Amino acid sequence: MGKVHPQIDEALEKFIAAQSVFFVASAPLDAKGHVNVSPKGLDTFRVLGPTTVCYLDFNGSGVETIAHLKENGRIVLMFCAFQGPPNIVRLHGHGRVVEPDHPEFVDLLAKFPAYESMRSIIVVDVDRITDSCGYGVPLLKYEGERTQLAAWARKQGPEGLKAYRERKNRTSIDGLPGITE
């Protein structure tokens, strides 16, 4: 059965670190707006403290999570065991977007390997931590990281990435503000 945890302890942090993929969900306040769920991978997640986490956010065809966080801050991150004992961990909280011009950005960025396609860092103050059985999650074999994102970012170059964000990341699909470079 599921359990509520007061904080991210050593066992939870170890479980989270062992997962090669996690999922991020957010939604606008407007009930007619679109809920968003995004898969995340690579070496992009860090536990900063017992109730604070962050992850690197990459250039993408949309900007839903950023727009939702700027509007209302609500976010949940989910980690599923696709190998080993079944388990699901959810981190509910309020997130904020740390863009490259923010004073915190450099210190947070130093916690990660370099990725050309990175556009921001999402910091989450976690207020609810739960785990559940995961019995219905399939066993899957991890084969490695995809190389297309890095290759695409190199091909675009810094100016091409900026132009892409201006074209694709200014507003969410519901018209909320996104990247404001």
C-alpha positions in Angstrom: 0.0 0.0 0.0 1.0 3.6 -0.6 2.8 5.6 2.0 3.2 9.4 2.6 6.8 10.4 3.5 7.7 13.6 5.4 10.8 14.2 3.3 13.1 12.7 0.7 15.2 10.4 2.7 18.3 8.4 1.6 16.3 5.4 0.4 13.9 7.6 -1.7 16.8 9.6 -3.1 18.6 6.3 -4.1 15.4 5.0 -5.8 14.9 8.3 -7.7 18.6 8.3 -8.8 18.3 4.8 -10.2 15.4 5.7 -12.6 16.4 6.5 -16.1 13.2 8.3 -16.9 10.7 10.4 -14.9 7.5 12.2 -15.7 6.4 15.8 -15.1 2.8 16.9 -15.0 1.3 20.4 -14.7 -1.9 22.2 -15.6 -3.3 25.7 -16.1 -5.9 27.1 -13.7 -8.5 27.3 -16.4 -10.6 24.1 -16.4 -10.7 24.3 -20.2 -6.9 24.4 -20.4 -4.8 21.4 -21.3 -3.1 19.2 -18.7 0.5 18.4 -19.7 2.6 15.3 -19.0 6.2 15.2 -20.2 8.8 12.4 -20.0 12.3 13.4 -18.9 15.6 11.6 -19.1 19.4 12.0 -19.3 21.3 13.1 -16.2 18.9 16.0 -15.5 17.5 15.5 -12.0 18.9 16.5 -8.6 17.7 16.3 -5.0 18.8 19.6 -3.4 17.4 18.9 0.1 14.8 16.9 2.0 11.9 18.8 0.3 13.6 20.5 -2.7 14.5 19.1 -6.1 15.4 20.5 -9.5 15.7 19.3 -13.1 17.1 20.7 -16.3 14.5 21.8 -18.8 15.4 21.4 -22.5 14.3 23.2 -25.6 11.1 21.6 -26.9 8.3 22.0 -29.3 6.2 23.4 -26.4 6.5 25.3 -23.2 3.6 24.0 -21.2 5.3 23.2 -17.9 7.1 26.6 -17.8 3.8 28.4 -18.7 1.9 26.5 -16.0 4.5 27.1 -13.4 4.6 30.8 -14.1 0.8 30.9 -13.8 0.2 28.8 -10.7 3.3 26.8 -9.7 1.5 23.4 -9.4 3.6 20.4 -10.5 4.0 16.7 -9.8 7.0 14.5 -10.7 6.6 10.8 -11.0 9.3 8.1 -10.9 8.5 4.5 -11.8 10.6 1.4 -11.4 10.7 -0.3 -14.8 13.4 -2.7 -13.5 13.8 -4.3 -10.1 11.2 -4.2 -7.3 7.9 -2.4 -8.3 7.6 1.1 -6.9 6.2 4.5 -7.9 7.3 7.7 -6.2 5.4 11.0 -6.7 6.7 14.4 -5.6 3.9 17.0 -5.5 4.8 20.6 -5.0 5.2 24.1 -6.3 7.8 24.8 -8.9 9.4 27.8 -10.3 11.4 28.5 -13.5 15.0 29.6 -13.1 16.1 31.1 -16.5 19.7 31.9 -17.5 19.5 35.5 -16.3 18.4 34.6 -12.8 21.0 34.9 -10.0 20.5 31.3 -8.9 21.1 29.9 -12.4 24.9 29.5 -12.4 25.0 27.7 -9.0 22.2 25.3 -10.0 23.7 24.7 -13.5 27.0 23.6 -11.9 25.2 20.6 -10.5 24.7 19.1 -13.9 26.7 18.0 -17.0 26.6 20.5 -19.9 23.8 20.2 -22.3 23.5 22.6 -25.3 19.8 22.3 -25.5 19.1 23.4 -21.9 16.8 26.4 -21.6 16.0 26.7 -17.9 16.1 24.9 -14.6 12.9 23.9 -12.8 13.1 24.1 -9.0 10.4 22.3 -7.0 9.5 22.9 -3.3 7.9 19.5 -2.5 5.0 19.5 -0.1 3.8 15.9 -0.6 5.9 12.8 -1.1 4.2 9.4 -1.7 5.1 6.0 -2.9 2.8 3.2 -4.2 3.2 -0.4 -5.3 3.8 -0.1 -9.0 2.5 -3.6 -9.6 0.9 -2.6 -12.9 4.1 -1.0 -14.3 5.8 -3.3 -16.9 9.3 -4.5 -16.7 11.4 -2.7 -19.4 15.0 -3.0 -20.3 17.0 0.2 -20.4 19.1 0.3 -23.5 20.8 3.7 -23.2 20.3 7.4 -24.0 19.2 8.8 -27.3 21.7 11.0 -29.1 19.3 13.0 -31.3 18.7 16.0 -28.9 22.4 16.8 -28.6 23.0 16.4 -32.3 20.0 18.7 -33.1 21.2 21.3 -30.6 24.7 21.3 -32.0 23.3 21.7 -35.5 21.1 24.7 -34.4 23.9 26.5 -32.6 23.2 29.1 -30.0 21.5 31.6 -32.3 19.4 28.8 -33.9 18.3 27.6 -30.4 17.3 31.1 -29.5 15.3 31.6 -32.7 13.6 28.2 -32.1 12.6 29.3 -28.6 11.2 32.6 -29.9 9.2 30.7 -32.5 8.0 27.7 -30.4 8.2 28.7 -26.7 6.7 32.2 -26.4 3.3 30.9 -25.3 1.7 27.7 -24.3 -1.0 25.9 -26.3 -3.5 27.7 -24.1 -1.9 31.1 -24.7 -0.1 31.5 -21.4 3.3 33.3 -21.4 6.3 31.0 -21.7 10.0 31.9 -22.4 10.5 35.6 -22.4 14.1 36.0 -23.8 
